[in-house]
Amino acid sequence: MARNGLLPTVPCRFSIRTDTGNMLDTLAFGLQRLSRLAAIIAGFMVLAAALIVFVDVILRSVADTTLGGADELSGYALAIGTTWAMPYCLLGKFNIRVDTLYRVFSPRLRALLDIFGLLALGGFGLLLTYRGGLVLIETIDRSSRSVGPLSMPQVYPQTLWIIGLTFFTIAFTVTLLRCVVAISAGDIAKVQKIVGTRDQQAEISDSVTT
């Protein structure tokens, strides 16, 4: 029974979902900013690797000598740079998608396809992270080094590689939870906003600003 004519306050499920959704949105925003920084660093890694290879080719042609390990360093940069850029592509929806038939489907079917695509992509990322973690553990146990001229301990590049994969796994988990909360609230439009295809106006805007 209520006292003093006031009804007892009962937490509303919708309010809980809203609070959870807002918290996840804030977390996703922070992850997106961090992923943008990681993607910029990844870009500089690849540029540095390209410069090293360029100098190595010039030295081979002009001075008949080599820097040594240029191909090895470029391989590390490409592997690390790729994984560090993956979270940014996921959170910014920059991955390539074929949407010829997608746009003629109903909003609900598009949302289901979006989530299915997210699960497929995230599942592949989880598998990479798991297998990569096993490789890193084995590398640490064996104190493995590269067979190239640098003889670099593999724990260093592999750790940076795993950091990128782990970051992607976190980004995937947060994105999936946001979709689950949106679906439970019946907000199909938000699912489209989170993982749907980017419209042409957004593509044009990004092309102009970048």
Backbone as a ProteinNet text record, in pm:
[ID]
protein_1_A
[PRIMARY]
MARNGLLPTVPCRFSIRTDTGNMLDTLAFGLQRLSRLAAIIAGFMVLAAALIVFVDVILRSVADTTLGGADELSGYALAIGTTWAMPYCLLGKFNIRVDTLYRVFSPRLRALLDIFGLLALGGFGLLLTYRGGLVLIETIDRSSRSVGPLSMPQVYPQTLWIIGLTFFTIAFTVTLLRCVVAISAGDIAKVQKIVGTRDQQAEISDSVTT
[TERTIARY]
84.5	0	87.7	37.4	111.7	84.8	184.6	169.5	153.7	73.4	50.9	-4.6	-75	-138.6	-42	82.9	181.6	202.6	216.1	240.4	386.7	419	558.4	632.2	756.5	838.5	892.2	860.9	905.5	994	1115.2	1203.3	1137.8	1147.9	1088.6	1192.9	1152.7	1246.6	1295.2	1204.7	1244.3	1349.1	1333.9	1432	1567.7	1566.4	1692.6	1759.1	1679.9	1735.8	1791.2	1721.4	1767.1	1899	1907.9	2032.4	2147.9	2121.4	2225.3	2266.7	2166.8	2196.6	2279.8	2246.8	2322.7	2466.6	2483.2	2617.1	2699.7	2636.9	2706.9	2738.5	2647.9	2672.9	2792.9	2800.1	2913.9	3044	3038.4	3157.3	3198.7	3101.2	3131.3	3193.3	3146.4	3202.7	3349.6	3379.1	3518	3605.1	3551.1	3625.5	3651	3553.9	3571.6	3681.8	3688	3795.3	3931.4	3937.4	4062.6	4100.7	4001.2	4029.1	4077.8	4030.3	4077.8	4226.7	4266.6	4407.9	4490.2	4438.6	4509.5	4522.2	4416.7	4421.3	4523.9	4535.8	4635.5	4776.2	4799.1	4929.7	4957.3	4854.8	4870.2	4907.5	4846.3	4879.8	5024.8	5073.7	5214.3	5307.4	5264.9	5344.8	5363.2	5253.3	5258.7	5340.7	5324.8	5403.3	5552.5	5586	5726.2	5782.6	5702.5	5746.6	5768.6	5678.1	5693.1	5819.6	5848.9	5969.4	6095	6095.2	6211.3	6234.1	6125.4	6137.4	6186.7	6137.4	6180.2	6330.4	6377.4	6520.1	6601.9	6550.3	6622.1	6635	6528.9	6533.1	6632.1	6633.4	6726.9	6871.4	6898.2	7033.5	7077.2	6985.4	7018.1	7055.3	6983.3	7004.9	7128.3	7152.5	7259.2	7389.9	7384.4	7507.2	7532.8	7445	7458.9	7472	7390.9	7388.9	7244.3	7221.1	7085.2	7082.3	6966.5	6950.2	6948.3	6892.2	6881.6	6757.2	6668.4	6547.6	6432.7	6444.1	6336.6	6206.6	6216.4	6096.2	6036.5	6122.8	6075.4	6000.3	6057.9	5992.6	5861.2	5859.1	5735.8	5626	5665.1	5566.8	5507.6	5592.8	5543.9	5448	5488.1	5406.7	5270.4	5269.1	5141.8	5050.2	5107.2	5026.2	4972.9	5060.6	5019	4923.6	4957.6	4873.2	4733.1	4722.6	4590.6	4503.4	4559.2	4478.3	4445.5	4534.8	4506.8	4400.8	4385.1	4284.6	4148.8	4144.9	4019	3910.3	3940.2	3834.1	3774.3	3859.1	3810.1	3714.9	3750.5	3663.9	3530.8	3534.2	3410.2	3321.5	3377.1	3297	3250.5	3330.3	3292.3	3216.2	3193.4	3122.9	3192	3324.3	3401.6	3432.5	3385.5	3408.9	3324	3376.5	3308.7	3192.7	3076.2	2958.8	2888.8	2841.1	2763.8	2616.5	2554	2416.3	2319.3	2341.3	2254.5	2110.2	2088.7	1953.9	1915.4	2015	1992.8	1894.4	1904.9	1823.4	1676.2	1642.5	1501.8	1430.7	1506	1445	1376.7	1291.5	1223.5	1323.6	1294.6	1387.5	1417.8	1319	1342	1435.3	1414.8	1502	1642.8	1654.1	1787.4	1858.6	1784.2	1844.3	1895.1	1815.8	1859	1983.2	1987	2104.3	2226.4	2203.2	2314.1	2375	2289.7	2337.8	2406	2350.1	2413.4	2553.1	2564.1	2694.9	2791.8	2740.5	2825.6	2875.6	2786.9	2826.4	2930.2	2914	3010.3	3146.8	3146.7	3273.1	3336.3	3255.7	3308.2	3356.6	3285.2	3328.4	3464.6	3486.1	3617.4	3724.5	3690.4	3785.3	3817.6	3715.8	3738.2	3829.7	3809.7	3894.6	4039.5	4057.7	4192.8	4257.7	4179.6	4233.2	4272.8	4187.7	4215.9	4340.5	4345.9	4461.4	4587.7	4573.5	4689.1	4742	4651	4693.5	4772.8	4728.5	4802.1	4941.9	4950.1	5080.9	5173.4	5118.7	5199.8	5249.8	5163.2	5204.5	5317.6	5303.8	5408.4	5538.2	5526.3	5644.7	5718.1	5641.5	5702.8	5771.2	5704.1	5761.3	5892.5	5897.7	6015.2	6117.4	6083.6	6171.4	6208.4	6106.2	6127.9	6182.5	6268.8	6323.1	6298.8	6301.2	6283.5	6407.2	6388.3	6499.9	6567.4	6519.7	6577.4	6704	6759.1	6884.4	6871.3	6750.3	6731.7	6730.9	6692.9	6681.1	6602.4	6489.8	6410.5	6331.2	6328.3	6239.4	6094	6026.4	5891.5	5787.1	5821.8	5725.3	5684.8	5775.6	5744.5	5642.2	5667.6	5565.2	5436	5447.2	5325.8	5240.2	5303.2	5226.6	5148.9	5213.5	5144.6	5031.8	5053.4	4951.7	4831.2	4856.1	4748.6	4672.5	4742.6	4673.9	4566.5	4600.6	4502.3	4385.2	4412.2	4304.2	4215.7	4277.6	4200.1	4111.4	4165.4	4087.3	3967.3	3989.4	3879	3772.4	3815.2	3720.8	3636.1	3700	3625.8	3525.5	3569	3480.4	3362.4	3389.2	3281.8	3182.1	3231.2	3143.6	3052	3109.1	3029	2926	2965.3	2873.4	2758.5	2790.9	2686.5	2590.3	2642	2555.4	2464.7	2516.5	2432.3	2318.2	2346.7	2242.4	2139	2183.9	2091.4	1997.7	2052.6	1970	1870.7	1915.6	1827.1	1715.2	1749.4	1647.7	1546.5	1594.4	1503.7	1409	1452.5	1366.7	1282	1297.6	1221.7	1268.1	1391.8	1445.2	1525.5	1453.7	1517.3	1605.7	1562.5	1639	1777.2	1786.1	1915.6	2008.9	1953.1	2035.6	2096.6	2015.2	2064.4	2174.2	2156.2	2256.4	2386.8	2377.3	2496.5	2574.8	2505.1	2576.7	2525.4	2429.5	2378.8	2477.6	2444	2530.3	2526.8	2635.7	2644	2572.3	2497.5	2429.2	2526.4	2482.7	2569.9	2611.5	2523.4	2556.5	2671.2	2670.7	2779.5	2910.7	2904.3	3024.8	3082	2994.7	3039.9	3098.4	3032.2	3079.8	3219.4	3239.2	3370.6	3477.7	3439.9	3537.3	3582.2	3488.5	3519.5	3605.7	3569.7	3639.8	3778.1	3798.2	3927.7	4013.8
-119.6	0	124.2	224.6	349.5	430.9	501.3	586.7	731	806.8	949.7	974	873.9	892.8	891.7	853.5	851.9	709.3	694.3	562.8	526.3	401.2	360.3	372.5	409.7	425.9	290.5	249.8	120.8	147.8	94.9	115.4	65.1	139.6	105.4	37.3	-73.3	-144.9	-55.8	24	113.1	211.6	261.1	355.2	289.2	161.4	88.3	70.7	33.6	16.3	147.7	257.3	387.6	425.4	404.6	436	351.4	222.1	133.9	177.3	212.3	258.2	384.5	478.3	602.7	577.3	485.3	452.5	389.4	298.9	235	334.7	428.2	531.1	617.1	652.2	731.3	653.2	524.9	440.1	426.3	409.3	396.9	525.2	640.4	768.1	778.3	738.3	740.8	644.8	524.8	427.2	477.3	549	599.8	705.4	790.3	889.9	823.1	722.1	649.9	572.4	514	437.6	528.3	651.7	745.6	775.1	793.2	814.9	692.9	572.5	450	437.1	476.5	468	565.7	683.3	780.4	725.8	667.5	606.6	493.4	414.5	304.9	358	468.6	528.4	572.4	631.1	672	550.9	441	318	272.6	269.7	223.4	319.6	450	548.1	533.1	510.5	490.9	366.1	260	136.7	158.5	232.3	260.6	342.2	436.9	518.7	433.6	342.4	254.8	167.6	111.2	28.3	111.4	234	323	351.5	385.4	412.8	287.3	172.1	46.8	16.6	39.9	16.2	110	236.9	334	293.2	252.2	211	88.5	-3.3	-121.6	-84.7	13.2	50.4	137.8	229.2	328.2	282.5	236.4	205.1	55.9	-27	-172.4	-218.3	-158.1	-196.1	-195.8	-228.4	-237.8	-196.6	-152.6	-117.6	-242.8	-349.4	-472.6	-474.5	-567.5	-581	-491.7	-427.6	-337.5	-414.1	-531.1	-609.9	-661.1	-692.1	-739.2	-628.7	-509.3	-397.1	-359	-363.3	-329.5	-431.9	-558.7	-660.6	-637.1	-599.2	-566.5	-446.9	-344.1	-222.4	-250.6	-333.8	-365.1	-445.7	-544.8	-627.9	-547.3	-469.9	-389.9	-279.3	-210.6	-101.6	-147.8	-266.5	-319.8	-341.9	-407.6	-435.8	-308.1	-210.9	-85.8	-2.5	-22.8	52.7	-17.2	-144.4	-220.1	-163.6	-124.2	-67.7	60.6	142.6	267.8	238.9	139.5	103.2	48	-29.5	-85.4	22.6	104.7	206.5	316.6	345.5	448.1	395.8	263.4	197	222.7	211.7	234.7	105.8	-7.8	-133	-137.6	-202.6	-210.4	-308.4	-266.6	-353.1	-343	-456.4	-460.6	-451	-338.2	-314.7	-295.7	-369.3	-355.9	-390.1	-502	-543.5	-494.7	-461.7	-423	-307.1	-210.5	-87.9	-109.6	-219.8	-243.8	-325.3	-373	-451.5	-359.7	-419.3	-343.3	-305.3	-199.5	-158.4	-269.9	-350.5	-457.8	-564.6	-600.7	-700	-645	-516.5	-455.4	-459.2	-433.6	-437	-577.1	-679.2	-816.6	-851.5	-807.5	-832.6	-757.4	-636.9	-559.6	-633.1	-684.4	-755.8	-886.2	-954.8	-1077.5	-1048.1	-941.4	-902.1	-865.6	-797.3	-761.4	-886.3	-984.1	-1107.9	-1185.1	-1186.9	-1256.4	-1189.3	-1056.7	-982.3	-996.2	-981.1	-991.5	-1131.5	-1233.4	-1370.3	-1398.2	-1344.9	-1359.8	-1287.7	-1168	-1093.3	-1165	-1226.1	-1301.7	-1421.8	-1488.5	-1602.2	-1558	-1445.8	-1392.3	-1357.9	-1295.5	-1257	-1379.1	-1480.4	-1602.6	-1672.6	-1693.2	-1760.7	-1676.7	-1545.8	-1458.7	-1461.1	-1470.2	-1480.8	-1607.7	-1718.2	-1843.4	-1833.7	-1766.8	-1748.6	-1664.7	-1558.4	-1473	-1550.3	-1632	-1712.1	-1808	-1869.8	-1961.5	-1886.4	-1767.4	-1685.5	-1650.8	-1613.5	-1579.7	-1702	-1817.6	-1939.9	-1978.5	-1957.9	-2002.3	-1890.6	-1769.5	-1653.6	-1644.6	-1653	-1659.2	-1528.5	-1541.4	-1426.9	-1445.9	-1336.8	-1344.8	-1406	-1465.1	-1527.3	-1429.6	-1305.6	-1204.4	-1144.6	-1046.6	-983.7	-908.9	-866.9	-792.7	-885.5	-1010.9	-1107.4	-1047.7	-987.8	-917.1	-1015.8	-994.5	-1074.8	-1055	-1162.2	-1152.4	-1106.3	-1105.7	-1064.8	-918.9	-835.5	-692.3	-663.7	-703.8	-677.7	-754.2	-876.2	-953.9	-894.7	-835.4	-770	-650.8	-570	-456.9	-505.7	-616.7	-675.9	-720.8	-786.6	-835.1	-718.6	-609.9	-492.3	-443.3	-438.6	-396.7	-491.9	-621.7	-720.6	-714.5	-693.5	-682.5	-558.9	-449.7	-326.5	-349.4	-421.8	-452.7	-536.5	-633.3	-718.1	-635.5	-540.5	-452.7	-367.3	-311.8	-229.2	-311.2	-433.7	-522.1	-551.2	-581.4	-614.5	-497.6	-377.8	-259.4	-233.2	-247.9	-226.1	-326.4	-451.3	-554.8	-527	-487.5	-455.9	-337.4	-239	-124.4	-170.4	-262.5	-314	-393.9	-473.9	-554.2	-463.7	-359.1	-264.9	-194.4	-154.9	-86.1	-178.4	-303.1	-399.3	-426.1	-440.1	-467	-350.2	-229.9	-112.1	-87.7	-173.1	-156.8	-41.2	3.6	118.9	69.2	37.4	-13.8	93.3	218.6	327.6	340.8	313.7	325.1	212.3	93.4	-16.1	23.2	84.3	132	235.4	321	424.6	364.9	256.3	197.8	113.5	24	-71.7	-74.8	10.7	11.5	72.6	63.9	121.2	273.9	334.4	480	533	643.2	700.9	782.1	818.2	887.9	1024.3	1091.3	1223.8	1215.5	1111.9	1094.7	1065.1	983.6	952.7	1078.2	1160.5	1284.8	1379.5	1389.8	1479.5	1439.9	1308.5	1260.4	1283.7	1268.1	1288.1	1433.9	1525	1667.3	1709.8	1659.7	1702.2	1640.2	1522.5	1456.8	1487
0	0	0	-69.3	-74.3	50.6	97.6	214.2	170.2	250.6	225.9	86	32	-97.5	-213.3	-188.8	-296.9	-345	-475.2	-532.2	-514	-486.7	-472.3	-605	-594	-714.2	-756.2	-879.4	-933.2	-1052.8	-1056.4	-1171.2	-1299	-1401.1	-1529.4	-1617.3	-1681.3	-1767.2	-1882.2	-1935.3	-2044.4	-1997.7	-1873.1	-1818.7	-1803.1	-1760	-1744.5	-1879.8	-1981.1	-2114.9	-2167.3	-2139.6	-2185.8	-2120.9	-1988.6	-1917.9	-1970.3	-1992.4	-2045.5	-2185.1	-2267.2	-2402.8	-2403	-2314.3	-2305.8	-2261.1	-2166.7	-2120	-2231.6	-2306.3	-2417.4	-2528	-2552.3	-2654.4	-2615.4	-2487.8	-2439.9	-2453.7	-2419.1	-2432.1	-2577.8	-2666.5	-2809.5	-2864.1	-2815	-2859.5	-2818.7	-2694.2	-2649	-2727.8	-2756.4	-2835.7	-2976.9	-3031.1	-3167.4	-3173.4	-3073.1	-3069.2	-3053.9	-2967.4	-2948.3	-3073.9	-3140.3	-3261.6	-3375	-3376.8	-3479	-3458.5	-3333	-3303.2	-3343	-3312.5	-3349	-3500.4	-3573.3	-3719.1	-3776.9	-3716.4	-3762.5	-3740.4	-3623.3	-3595.5	-3694.1	-3723.2	-3819.1	-3956.2	-3994.5	-4123.1	-4130.7	-4022.6	-4019.6	-4021.3	-3959.6	-3965.7	-4110.1	-4183.8	-4322.1	-4408.3	-4384.1	-4458.9	-4430	-4302.5	-4266.3	-4332.2	-4335.1	-4399.6	-4548.7	-4611.8	-4754.3	-4780.8	-4692.4	-4708.2	-4693.9	-4597.3	-4578	-4701.1	-4754.6	-4874.4	-4992.5	-5005.3	-5114	-5106	-4985.1	-4967.5	-4995.6	-4952.5	-4974.2	-5123.6	-5198.8	-5343.3	-5411.1	-5369.8	-5428.2	-5399.1	-5276.2	-5239.5	-5318.6	-5339.8	-5417.8	-5561.8	-5615.5	-5755.2	-5773.6	-5680.4	-5695.6	-5632.3	-5509.9	-5434.9	-5420	-5477.5	-5468.3	-5322.8	-5237	-5095.5	-5048.2	-4924.7	-4872.5	-4726.1	-4682.8	-4542.2	-4455.4	-4506.9	-4429.5	-4343.4	-4370.5	-4289.4	-4331.5	-4448.4	-4491.9	-4513.6	-4577.9	-4601.2	-4470.1	-4375.1	-4244.9	-4170.8	-4169.9	-4101.9	-4169.6	-4301.7	-4372.6	-4342.9	-4326.2	-4289.6	-4151.8	-4056.8	-3923.2	-3928.9	-4002.3	-4009.9	-4071.7	-4175.4	-4241.2	-4149.6	-4080.1	-3990.3	-3872.2	-3809.5	-3693.3	-3735.5	-3844.1	-3891.7	-3928.1	-3987	-4024.1	-3901.6	-3799.4	-3680.3	-3602.5	-3602.9	-3532.5	-3603.9	-3733.6	-3808.7	-3810	-3777	-3780.9	-3689.4	-3563.9	-3480.3	-3538.9	-3598.4	-3657.6	-3774	-3856.4	-3968.4	-3919.2	-3811.2	-3756.9	-3697.9	-3610.7	-3542.3	-3636.7	-3739.4	-3836.3	-3955.6	-3960	-4070.4	-4203.9	-4204.4	-4325.7	-4402.2	-4351	-4422	-4549.1	-4652.5	-4782	-4773.6	-4823.1	-4823.6	-4957.8	-5007.7	-5132	-5094	-5125.2	-5079.7	-5195.9	-5305	-5421.9	-5387.7	-5319.5	-5281.1	-5142.2	-5063.9	-4924.6	-4912.7	-5001.4	-4989.4	-5023.2	-5088.9	-5123.4	-5014.9	-4915.3	-4808.4	-4707.9	-4625.3	-4520.4	-4411	-4334.3	-4227	-4128.5	-4093.4	-3996.9	-4054.5	-4181	-4244.1	-4259.6	-4292.2	-4303.2	-4167.9	-4060.4	-3927.4	-3893.5	-3927.3	-3902	-3983.7	-4108.9	-4192.5	-4140.1	-4090.3	-4031.9	-3912.8	-3825.3	-3707.4	-3747.9	-3848	-3895.9	-3951.6	-4029.7	-4082.7	-3971.9	-3869.2	-3755.3	-3683.5	-3664.6	-3598.1	-3679	-3810.6	-3896.3	-3888.8	-3898.1	-3891	-3753.1	-3649.3	-3514.3	-3480.7	-3531.1	-3508.1	-3569.4	-3689.1	-3752.8	-3672	-3621.7	-3539.5	-3409.5	-3348.1	-3224.2	-3248.9	-3362.5	-3396.2	-3415.5	-3485.5	-3504.1	-3370	-3282.4	-3151.5	-3069.6	-3071.3	-2995.9	-3049	-3180.2	-3238.4	-3224.3	-3239.8	-3222.1	-3080.5	-2983.4	-2844.2	-2818.5	-2879.5	-2865	-2926.6	-3041.2	-3106.1	-3017.7	-2957.9	-2871.3	-2748.8	-2689.4	-2573.8	-2612.3	-2728.1	-2774.4	-2801.6	-2857.6	-2884.7	-2755.6	-2651.5	-2522.7	-2461.7	-2470.7	-2413.1	-2481.5	-2614.7	-2690.1	-2712.3	-2669	-2693.6	-2841.8	-2927.1	-3071.7	-3126.3	-3225.6	-3298.5	-3446.6	-3520.7	-3664.4	-3728.8	-3846.5	-3917.6	-4013.4	-4016.8	-4104.4	-4046.4	-4116.1	-4071	-3939	-3902.8	-3777.6	-3656.2	-3677	-3566.2	-3449.9	-3481.9	-3380.6	-3294.4	-3164.2	-3078.5	-3121.1	-3154	-3209.3	-3109.2	-2981.5	-2880.8	-2898.6	-2950.7	-2963.1	-3073.5	-3198.4	-3299.6	-3276.6	-3223.3	-3200.4	-3089.3	-2988.3	-2882.1	-2937.4	-3020.6	-3083.5	-3173.4	-3240.5	-3326.8	-3245.3	-3132.6	-3046.5	-2982.8	-2952	-2896.6	-2993	-3120.8	-3220.6	-3229.6	-3227.4	-3233.5	-3108.4	-2993	-2869.1	-2870.4	-2920.8	-2933.6	-3025.2	-3134.7	-3225.8	-3155.6	-3075.2	-3002.2	-2905.6	-2837.2	-2746	-2823.7	-2936.1	-3018.3	-3070.1	-3111.2	-3158.8	-3047	-2928.2	-2815.9	-2780.2	-2774.7	-2742.7	-2852	-2977	-3088.3	-3085.2	-3058.1	-3050.8	-2936.1	-2820.5	-2706.9	-2737.6	-2806.8	-2846.8	-2936.4	-3027.9	-3116.5	-3039.1	-2942.7	-2861.9	-2782.9	-2722.2	-2646.1	-2737.5	-2856.1	-2950.1	-2998.1	-3027.5	-3071.8	-2961.8	-2837.5	-2725.2	-2700.8	-2738.2	-2724.2	-2849	-2950.2	-3073.5	-3159.4	-3136.8	-3210	-3330.9	-3439.8	-3560.6	-3624.5	-3615.6	-3675.9	-3611.6	-3481.7	-3414.5	-3456.7	-3480.2	-3530.6	-3664.5	-3750.2	-3879.4	-3860.9	-3762.2	-3735.6	-3683.9	-3607.4	-3546.4	-3646.3	-3718.6	-3805.1	-3947.9	-3982	-4118.3	-4216.3	-4344.4	-4446.5	-4439.1	-4478.2	-4480	-4603	-4585.7	-4700.4	-4785.5	-4905.2	-4998.6	-4947.1	-4873.9	-4822	-4722.9	-4638	-4541.9	-4612.8	-4718.7	-4795.5	-4859.1	-4916.6	-4981	-4878	-4761.4	-4656	-4607.4	-4588.3	-4541.9	-4646.8	-4774.7	-4882	-4889.7	-4863.9	-4871.3	-4752.7	-4631.2	-4511.5	-4500.1	-4560.3	-4552.1	-4673.2
[MASK]
++++++++++++++++++++++++++++++++++++++++++++++++++++++++++++++++++++++++++++++++++++++++++++++++++++++++++++++++++++++++++++++++++++++++++++++++++++++++++++++++++++++++++++++++++++++++++++++++++++++++++++++++++

